[in-house]
Each structure stands twice: as structure tokens, then as C-alpha cells.
Amino acid sequence: MIGWPLLGVLLGLAGRQWALVRWPLSVVGALYAAVIFVIFMTQGGPEQGAFAVIVISGVTVLSFGPVASIFTATRTWTLVATVLLLLLLVYFLVGLLLWFPVATGLIAASIAGPPRRPGRSPAAEGLQA
């Protein structure tokens, strides 16, 4: 159980060291969550009730926090998404087991920070190198 968060911390530290690692860290969790959402919806997810669909939809939206951070050049969206997703994972542990890799990606993206967009200096984006 501790392996996923530990992997997220290690990947986040790698992202702080090497800026090229930040791009995959920002996108991979959202892609994974979108695939799981589609599988959930096509394999009988709505039959589990409206509350399950709302929780799964919310978790999927939260997984796009790092993508929002790319456009705003701040960690705010990633940090908020990470905290909320971790709270949901604790509360709905069994139902959201497939989202542990997403939480790992969010932890890593939170530590690494958003990737720098081409043509913008780190000082203009409020980032420290």
C-alpha cells in the first residue's frame, strides 16, 4: 500500500531534477483516468447507481488537475486535486483501487511542479529552477 505514494514521491523528485520528466508526469494520470472512466461507463458502471457515477466522474475530473496546472503555470490545481483525490481514496478505498496509479501521478506532479511552456522564462511563470 505504501509503494504507490512512495513511487509518486520518487517520480516527483526526478521531475524536480529533470524538467523533461514533468511533461509525462502532468499528462499520464489524466490519460489513465480517462481510460478507466470509459471502461467503467461501458462495463455497467451506470447500473451501480448514480452516486457511483458521480464519484467516478469526480475522480476523473480531479485527475486532470496537472493539465490545468500546465495552463496556469502554478501548482495550485495539482495540489488541490491531489488532496481531494487522496481524501476520496481513503473514504472509498475498495471502490477506487484502480485510481491508486492516478494518485501516484498526482503526487509526482505536485512535487515536480508544472512543466515550463516554450518561450516563457521560469521567472515569468513564478517557478524556481
Long-range contacts (C-beta under 8 A, 24 or more apart in sequence): 4-100, 4-101, 4-103, 4-104, 5-103, 5-104, 5-107, 7-104, 7-108, 8-103, 8-104, 8-105, 8-106, 8-107, 8-108, 8-111, 9-107, 9-108, 9-111, 10-108, 11-104, 11-105, 11-107, 11-108, 11-111, 11-112, 12-107, 12-108, 12-109, 12-110, 12-111, 12-112, 13-111, 13-112, 14-112, 15-108, 15-109, 15-111, 15-112, 15-113, 16-111, 16-112, 16-113, 19-115, 19-116, 21-112, 22-109, 22-112, 22-113, 22-114, 22-115, 22-116, 23-115, 25-66, 25-105, 25-108, 25-109, 25-112, 26-66, 26-67, 26-69, 26-70, 26-78, 26-109, 26-114, 26-115, 27-66, 27-67, 28-105, 29-63, 29-66, 29-101, 29-102, 29-104, 29-105, 29-106, 29-109, 30-63, 30-64, 30-66, 30-67, 32-63, 32-101, 32-102, 32-105, 33-59, 33-60, 33-63, 33-64, 33-99, 33-102, 34-60, 34-63, 36-60, 36-98, 36-99, 36-102, 52-95, 55-88, 55-92, 55-95, 55-96, 58-88, 59-85, 59-88, 59-96, 59-99, 59-102, 62-88, 62-106, 63-99, 63-102, 63-105, 63-106, 65-106, 65-109, 66-105, 66-106, 66-109, 66-114, 69-109, 69-113, 69-114, 70-114, 70-115, 70-117, 72-114, 73-114, 73-116, 73-117, 73-120, 73-125, 73-126, 73-127, 74-114, 74-126, 75-110, 75-113, 75-114, 78-106, 78-109, 78-110, 78-114, 79-110, 81-106, 82-106, 82-107, 82-109, 82-110
